[in-house]
């Protein structure tokens, strides 16, 4: 797969190249500015994802690279489809076409057939891409192919999509944190129509479990039972296995031996964000066995020393380790390794590294002379312009935590929690700041309690 991180760090040269569009291309693009209604009605990424920012595209690109393109992935065709959309939106048109053609080849190979309803989304993407390129004849050809497939493989009802389309739409929306519930609903519709596709069931419960993780809510007993059932039906899905172990541990079950066995299985799998490693590491965090998590990620890095995703996981484990110590000073070897990994991750994810820069500032604060470096880093980060609301909330909330625990400045910490909480739309870290302010208010000993109460009362 294309390693676009390096290419995008040279975006100025790429943009200069894009500026040299031929007069014929400009004419074609102008002639295609009017989008035909049949194109607008297609079920594909270009109609599912109408509004997306550049930062969201860069984040999606990193997520796709972390998933990887291992041939054993059930969703490989969908991955290439998503790549094509993201690449086009990032102005890599040739690569976008290559990826969508790769999706066609992959879907045919995986399904061992030359046509089927699972090609509808792919052909829809190709119709849109050629339309955007001003190649209307080719676009119309793909439109005809979509029509032929829909006639040959109709949905069960005029009011419903084909289950294959529901499934790919669900997988696509699952990549966007805010769409996980909708994704789960689409997966359920697909599975109801075609209950032999256990991968759709597994993906549904993974989406719901992920949503709960981001919302900091516990999984219901019904969902935990669904996860157990899905794991029985899809035993090779190690990601699902790790999610189930994490939830069973939260319920008080002893899963230590199973976790160790699962970790060894994950080490034997191709590196991917869906290998099960991340939820297994979160299990170790729950169990307060972060040393075992660090050993696991370091062993994975010994096997695959150049894998960006593994360095990202290792950096996360070391950060958790340092934060778990409370006021106890960590050994300098651990701090040095944590700093090294965070710096490497920042270099490996240059366009989406803001959160890791915040993490690095926090990690620096744990070293012997770290507060000076951490303060310098935070002051630089606070001057960053054009931050999106989510990153603003992350920065203010993290700085507030740093001010309280490392600088022992509770009043200034409260101010920054307030700044985080009032940003709209309120995201994860804004909500965490509100919870922190409520705890301070409940404690009732801080001199700013009256101001906190008035602030919380006027929040929307």
C-alpha positions as CSV (number, residue, x, y, z in Angstrom):
1,X,0.0,0.0,0.0
2,X,1.1,3.6,-0.6
3,X,3.0,5.2,2.3
4,X,1.4,8.6,2.0
5,X,2.8,10.1,5.2
6,X,6.1,10.9,3.6
7,X,4.4,12.1,0.4
8,X,2.1,14.5,2.3
9,X,4.9,16.0,4.3
10,X,6.1,17.2,0.9
11,X,2.7,18.6,0.1
12,X,4.0,21.8,-1.3
13,X,5.6,20.0,-4.2
14,X,2.5,17.9,-4.7
15,X,0.4,21.1,-4.8
16,X,2.7,22.7,-7.3
17,X,2.3,19.6,-9.4
18,X,-1.5,19.8,-9.1
19,X,-1.3,23.4,-10.3
20,X,-0.2,22.3,-13.8
21,X,-3.6,21.0,-14.9
22,X,-3.8,21.0,-18.7
23,X,-6.3,23.2,-20.4
24,X,-8.1,20.1,-21.6
25,X,-8.4,18.8,-18.0
26,X,-9.8,22.2,-16.8
27,X,-12.4,22.1,-19.6
28,X,-13.4,18.5,-18.6
29,X,-13.6,19.5,-15.0
30,X,-15.7,22.5,-15.8
31,X,-18.1,20.4,-18.0
32,X,-18.6,17.9,-15.1
33,X,-19.4,20.6,-12.5
34,X,-23.1,19.8,-12.9
35,X,-23.6,16.5,-11.1
36,X,-26.1,14.2,-12.8
37,X,-29.0,13.0,-10.5
38,X,-28.1,9.3,-11.2
39,X,-24.6,9.9,-9.8
40,X,-26.1,11.7,-6.7
41,X,-28.3,8.7,-6.0
42,X,-25.5,6.2,-5.9
43,X,-24.6,4.3,-2.7
44,X,-20.9,4.9,-2.3
45,X,-18.3,6.8,-0.3
46,X,-18.8,10.0,-2.4
47,X,-22.4,10.2,-1.3
48,X,-22.0,8.8,2.2
49,X,-19.3,11.2,3.3
50,X,-20.5,14.6,2.1
51,X,-18.5,16.9,4.4
52,X,-15.0,16.0,5.6
53,X,-12.2,18.3,6.7
54,X,-8.5,17.9,5.6
55,X,-7.6,17.0,9.2
56,X,-10.3,14.2,9.2
57,X,-8.9,12.9,5.9
58,X,-5.4,12.8,7.3
59,X,-6.6,11.0,10.4
60,X,-8.5,8.5,8.2
61,X,-5.4,8.0,6.1
62,X,-3.4,7.1,9.2
63,X,-6.2,4.7,10.4
64,X,-6.2,2.9,7.1
65,X,-2.4,2.6,7.1
66,X,-2.6,1.2,10.7
67,X,-5.2,-1.4,9.6
68,X,-2.9,-2.5,6.8
69,X,-3.7,-4.6,3.7
70,X,-3.0,-8.1,4.8
71,X,-4.6,-10.6,2.5
72,X,-6.3,-12.4,5.3
73,X,-8.5,-9.4,6.2
74,X,-12.2,-10.0,5.4
75,X,-12.6,-6.3,4.8
76,X,-9.7,-5.9,2.4
77,X,-11.9,-4.9,-0.5
78,X,-13.6,-2.3,1.6
79,X,-10.2,-1.0,2.8
80,X,-9.1,-0.4,-0.8
81,X,-12.5,1.3,-1.5
82,X,-12.0,3.7,1.4
83,X,-8.4,4.3,0.3
84,X,-9.6,5.4,-3.1
85,X,-12.0,7.9,-1.6
86,X,-9.4,9.3,0.8
87,X,-6.7,9.5,-1.8
88,X,-8.9,11.4,-4.2
89,X,-10.0,13.9,-1.5
90,X,-6.2,14.4,-0.8
91,X,-5.6,15.1,-4.5
92,X,-3.8,11.9,-5.2
93,X,-5.9,11.1,-8.3
94,X,-3.8,8.5,-10.0
95,X,-3.3,6.6,-6.7
96,X,-7.0,6.9,-6.0
97,X,-7.9,5.2,-9.3
98,X,-5.3,2.5,-8.7
99,X,-6.8,1.8,-5.3
100,X,-10.4,1.6,-6.6
101,X,-9.2,-0.8,-9.3
102,X,-7.4,-2.8,-6.7
103,X,-10.7,-3.0,-4.7
104,X,-12.4,-4.4,-7.8
105,X,-9.7,-7.1,-8.2
106,X,-9.7,-7.9,-4.5
107,X,-13.5,-8.3,-4.2
108,X,-13.6,-10.6,-7.1
109,X,-10.8,-12.7,-5.8
110,X,-12.1,-12.9,-2.2
111,X,-15.6,-13.8,-3.4
112,X,-14.3,-16.1,-6.2
113,X,-16.8,-14.6,-8.6
114,X,-16.6,-11.9,-11.3
115,X,-19.7,-10.1,-10.3
116,X,-22.0,-9.7,-7.3
117,X,-23.8,-7.1,-5.2
118,X,-20.5,-6.5,-3.3
119,X,-19.3,-4.6,-6.4
120,X,-22.1,-2.0,-6.3
121,X,-20.3,0.4,-3.9
122,X,-17.0,0.0,-5.8
123,X,-18.5,0.7,-9.2
124,X,-20.3,3.7,-7.6
125,X,-17.0,5.1,-6.4
126,X,-15.5,4.6,-9.8
127,X,-18.4,6.3,-11.5
128,X,-17.9,9.3,-9.2
129,X,-14.1,9.4,-9.6
130,X,-14.3,9.4,-13.4
131,X,-17.1,12.0,-13.2
132,X,-14.9,14.3,-11.2
133,X,-12.0,13.7,-13.6
134,X,-14.3,14.8,-16.5
135,X,-14.3,11.3,-18.1
136,X,-18.1,11.1,-18.5
137,X,-18.1,8.2,-20.9
138,X,-16.3,6.0,-18.4
139,X,-18.4,7.3,-15.6
140,X,-21.6,6.4,-17.5
141,X,-20.1,2.9,-18.2
142,X,-19.8,2.3,-14.4
143,X,-23.3,3.7,-13.9
144,X,-24.6,1.1,-16.3
145,X,-22.7,-1.6,-14.4
146,X,-24.3,-0.5,-11.2
147,X,-27.7,-0.7,-12.7
148,X,-27.0,-4.1,-14.1
149,X,-25.9,-5.4,-10.8
150,X,-28.9,-4.0,-9.0
151,X,-31.2,-5.6,-11.5
152,X,-29.5,-9.0,-11.3
153,X,-29.1,-8.9,-7.5
154,X,-32.1,-6.9,-6.1
155,X,-32.6,-6.1,-2.5
156,X,-35.3,-8.0,-0.6
157,X,-37.5,-4.8,-0.5
158,X,-37.7,-1.6,-2.5
159,X,-37.4,0.2,0.9
160,X,-34.2,-1.6,1.8
161,X,-30.6,-1.6,0.5
162,X,-29.0,-4.9,-0.4
163,X,-27.3,-6.4,2.7
164,X,-23.9,-6.2,1.0
165,X,-24.4,-2.4,0.6
166,X,-25.6,-2.0,4.2
167,X,-22.5,-3.9,5.4
168,X,-20.0,-1.7,3.5
169,X,-21.8,1.4,4.5
170,X,-21.7,0.3,8.1
171,X,-18.0,-0.5,7.9
172,X,-17.3,2.9,6.4
173,X,-19.3,4.9,9.0
174,X,-17.6,2.8,11.7
175,X,-14.3,4.6,10.9
176,X,-15.9,7.9,12.1
177,X,-16.3,8.0,15.9
178,X,-19.5,9.9,15.8
179,X,-21.2,7.4,13.5
180,X,-20.7,4.2,15.4
181,X,-24.3,3.7,16.5
182,X,-25.6,4.3,13.0
183,X,-22.9,1.8,11.8
184,X,-24.2,-0.7,14.3
185,X,-27.7,-0.3,13.0
186,X,-26.7,-0.9,9.4
187,X,-24.7,-4.0,10.4
188,X,-27.8,-5.3,12.2
189,X,-29.9,-4.8,9.1
190,X,-27.4,-6.6,6.9
191,X,-27.0,-9.5,9.4
192,X,-30.8,-9.9,9.7
193,X,-31.0,-10.3,6.0
194,X,-28.0,-12.6,5.7
195,X,-27.3,-14.2,9.1
196,X,-24.5,-16.5,7.8
197,X,-22.2,-13.5,7.6
198,X,-20.7,-13.7,11.0
199,X,-18.1,-11.0,10.3
200,X,-21.0,-8.5,10.1
201,X,-22.2,-9.5,13.5
202,X,-18.7,-9.3,14.9
203,X,-18.2,-5.8,13.4
204,X,-21.5,-4.6,14.9
205,X,-20.6,-5.5,18.4
206,X,-17.1,-4.1,18.0
207,X,-18.6,-0.8,16.8
208,X,-20.9,-0.7,19.9
209,X,-18.1,-1.6,22.3
210,X,-15.9,1.1,20.7
211,X,-18.7,3.7,21.1
212,X,-19.0,2.8,24.8
213,X,-15.2,3.2,25.2
214,X,-15.3,6.7,23.7
215,X,-18.3,7.7,25.7
216,X,-16.8,6.3,28.9
217,X,-19.9,4.2,29.6
218,X,-20.1,0.6,30.7
219,X,-21.3,-2.1,28.4
220,X,-24.8,-3.5,29.1
221,X,-25.2,-7.2,30.1
222,X,-27.1,-7.7,26.8
223,X,-24.2,-6.3,24.8
224,X,-21.7,-8.4,26.7
225,X,-23.8,-11.5,25.9
226,X,-23.8,-10.4,22.2
227,X,-20.0,-10.2,22.3
228,X,-19.7,-13.6,23.7
229,X,-22.1,-15.1,21.1
230,X,-20.2,-13.3,18.3
231,X,-16.9,-14.6,19.6
232,X,-18.2,-18.2,19.5
233,X,-19.4,-17.7,15.9
234,X,-16.2,-15.9,14.8
235,X,-13.4,-17.6,16.8
236,X,-10.6,-16.4,14.6
237,X,-11.4,-12.7,15.4
238,X,-8.7,-11.9,17.9
239,X,-9.8,-8.3,18.2
240,X,-13.2,-9.4,19.3
241,X,-11.6,-11.9,21.7
242,X,-9.6,-9.1,23.4
243,X,-12.7,-6.9,23.7
244,X,-14.6,-9.8,25.4
245,X,-11.7,-10.5,27.8
246,X,-11.5,-6.8,28.7
247,X,-15.3,-6.7,29.5
248,X,-15.2,-9.9,31.5
249,X,-12.3,-8.6,33.5
250,X,-14.3,-5.4,34.2
251,X,-17.1,-7.6,35.5
252,X,-14.8,-9.2,38.0
253,X,-13.9,-12.5,36.2
254,X,-10.3,-13.8,36.3
255,X,-8.9,-13.8,32.7
256,X,-5.2,-13.5,33.3
257,X,-4.3,-16.9,31.8
258,X,-6.5,-16.3,28.7
259,X,-5.0,-12.8,28.2
260,X,-1.5,-14.3,28.2
261,X,-2.5,-16.9,25.6
262,X,-4.2,-14.3,23.5
263,X,-1.1,-12.1,23.6
264,X,1.0,-14.8,22.1
265,X,-1.5,-15.5,19.4
266,X,-1.6,-11.8,18.5
267,X,2.2,-11.7,18.2
268,X,1.9,-14.3,15.5
269,X,-0.6,-12.3,13.4
270,X,0.2,-9.6,10.8
271,X,0.5,-6.2,12.3
272,X,-2.8,-4.4,12.2
273,X,-4.9,-2.1,14.4
274,X,-7.5,-4.9,14.2
275,X,-5.1,-7.6,15.5
276,X,-6.5,-7.2,19.0
277,X,-3.4,-5.7,20.5
278,X,-4.9,-2.3,21.6
279,X,-7.9,-3.8,23.5
280,X,-5.6,-6.3,25.1
281,X,-3.3,-3.5,26.3
282,X,-6.4,-1.8,27.7
283,X,-7.1,-5.0,29.6
284,X,-3.6,-4.9,31.1
285,X,-4.3,-1.3,32.1
286,X,-7.5,-2.4,33.9
287,X,-5.6,-5.2,35.6
288,X,-2.7,-2.8,36.6
289,X,-0.3,-5.1,34.9
290,X,1.3,-2.4,32.7
291,X,4.7,-4.0,32.9
292,X,3.3,-7.0,31.1
293,X,1.8,-4.7,28.5
294,X,5.2,-3.1,28.0
295,X,6.9,-6.5,27.6
296,X,4.3,-7.5,25.0
297,X,4.7,-4.3,22.9
298,X,8.5,-4.5,23.1
299,X,8.4,-8.1,21.9
300,X,6.2,-7.1,19.1
301,X,8.6,-4.3,18.1
302,X,11.5,-6.8,18.2
303,X,9.6,-8.9,15.6
304,X,8.5,-5.8,13.5
305,X,10.9,-2.9,14.4
306,X,9.7,-0.6,11.7
307,X,5.9,-0.8,12.2
308,X,4.5,2.6,13.0
309,X,1.4,1.2,14.7
310,X,3.4,-0.9,17.2
311,X,5.5,2.1,18.2
312,X,2.2,4.0,18.8
313,X,1.0,1.2,21.0
314,X,4.3,1.0,22.9
315,X,4.3,4.8,23.5
316,X,0.8,4.6,24.9
317,X,1.8,1.8,27.3
318,X,4.8,3.8,28.6
319,X,2.6,6.9,29.1
320,X,0.1,4.8,31.1
321,X,2.9,3.4,33.2
322,X,4.2,6.8,34.1
323,X,0.8,8.2,34.9
324,X,0.0,5.1,37.0
325,X,2.8,5.8,39.5
326,X,1.1,8.8,41.1
327,X,3.7,10.8,43.0
328,X,6.3,8.0,42.8
329,X,9.3,8.9,40.6
330,X,9.7,6.5,37.7
331,X,13.2,5.1,36.9
332,X,15.0,7.2,34.3
333,X,15.3,4.3,31.8
334,X,11.5,4.0,31.6
335,X,11.2,7.8,31.2
336,X,13.9,7.9,28.5
337,X,12.2,5.1,26.6
338,X,8.8,6.8,26.8
339,X,10.3,10.1,25.5
340,X,12.1,8.3,22.7
341,X,8.9,6.5,21.5
342,X,6.8,9.6,21.6
343,X,9.3,11.5,19.5
344,X,9.4,8.6,17.0
345,X,5.6,8.5,16.8
346,X,5.4,12.3,16.2
347,X,7.8,11.9,13.3
348,X,6.0,8.9,11.9
349,X,2.6,10.6,12.1
350,X,3.6,14.2,11.2
351,X,0.2,15.4,10.0
352,X,-1.8,14.0,12.9
353,X,0.6,14.2,15.8
354,X,-0.9,17.0,17.9
355,X,-2.2,14.7,20.6
356,X,1.2,12.9,20.8
357,X,2.9,16.3,21.2
358,X,0.6,16.9,24.2
359,X,1.5,13.4,25.5
360,X,5.2,14.1,25.1
361,X,4.9,17.3,27.2
362,X,3.2,15.2,29.9
363,X,5.9,12.5,29.7
364,X,8.7,15.1,29.8
365,X,7.2,16.4,33.1
366,X,8.1,13.1,34.7
367,X,11.8,13.4,34.1
368,X,14.2,15.0,36.7
369,X,14.3,18.4,35.0
370,X,11.1,17.8,33.1
371,X,8.8,20.6,34.3
372,X,10.9,23.2,32.5
373,X,10.8,21.3,29.2
374,X,7.1,20.4,29.7
375,X,6.2,24.1,30.4
376,X,8.1,25.2,27.3
377,X,6.3,22.6,25.2
378,X,2.9,23.5,26.6
379,X,3.5,27.2,25.9
380,X,4.3,26.4,22.4
381,X,1.3,24.2,21.9
382,X,-1.0,26.9,23.5
383,X,0.1,29.2,20.7
384,X,-1.0,26.8,18.0
385,X,-3.5,28.4,15.6
386,X,-6.6,27.0,13.9
387,X,-6.9,24.0,16.2
388,X,-10.2,22.1,15.8
389,X,-12.5,22.0,18.9
390,X,-11.5,18.4,19.8
391,X,-7.8,19.3,19.9
392,X,-8.5,22.5,21.8
393,X,-10.4,20.5,24.5
394,X,-7.6,17.9,24.6
395,X,-4.9,20.6,25.1
396,X,-6.7,22.6,27.8
397,X,-7.8,19.5,29.7
398,X,-4.3,18.0,29.6
399,X,-2.6,21.3,30.5
400,X,-5.1,21.6,33.5
401,X,-4.1,18.1,34.7
402,X,-0.4,19.0,34.3
403,X,-0.9,22.3,36.3
404,X,-2.5,20.4,39.1
405,X,-0.3,17.3,39.4
406,X,3.1,18.6,38.3
407,X,2.9,22.3,39.1
408,X,0.5,22.1,42.1
409,X,-1.4,25.2,40.8
410,X,-5.0,24.2,41.4
411,X,-6.6,27.6,40.6
412,X,-4.9,27.9,37.2
413,X,-5.8,24.2,36.6
414,X,-9.5,25.0,37.2
415,X,-9.3,27.9,34.7
416,X,-8.1,25.6,32.0
417,X,-10.7,22.9,32.8
418,X,-13.3,25.7,32.4
419,X,-11.8,26.7,29.0
420,X,-12.0,23.1,27.9
421,X,-15.5,22.6,29.1
422,X,-17.0,25.6,27.4
423,X,-15.8,24.7,23.8
424,X,-18.5,23.5,21.5
425,X,-19.2,20.9,20.2
426,X,-18.2,19.3,23.4
427,X,-16.0,16.2,22.9
428,X,-14.4,13.6,25.2
429,X,-11.9,15.9,26.9
430,X,-14.4,18.7,27.4
431,X,-16.7,16.2,29.2
432,X,-13.7,14.9,31.3
433,X,-13.1,18.5,32.3
434,X,-16.7,18.9,33.4
435,X,-16.4,15.8,35.5
436,X,-13.3,17.1,37.1
437,X,-14.9,20.4,37.9
438,X,-17.9,18.6,39.5
439,X,-15.6,16.5,41.7
440,X,-13.9,19.7,42.9
441,X,-17.3,21.2,43.6
442,X,-18.5,18.1,45.5
443,X,-15.4,18.1,47.6
444,X,-16.3,21.7,48.7
445,X,-12.9,22.8,50.0
446,X,-11.6,24.9,47.0
447,X,-11.9,28.6,47.3
448,X,-13.2,28.7,43.7
449,X,-16.3,26.5,44.4
450,X,-18.8,29.3,44.1
451,X,-17.3,30.3,40.7
452,X,-17.3,26.7,39.6
453,X,-20.9,26.2,40.5
454,X,-22.0,29.4,38.6
455,X,-19.9,28.3,35.6
456,X,-21.4,24.8,35.5
457,X,-25.0,26.2,35.8
458,X,-24.6,28.4,32.8
459,X,-23.0,25.7,30.5
460,X,-25.3,24.7,27.6
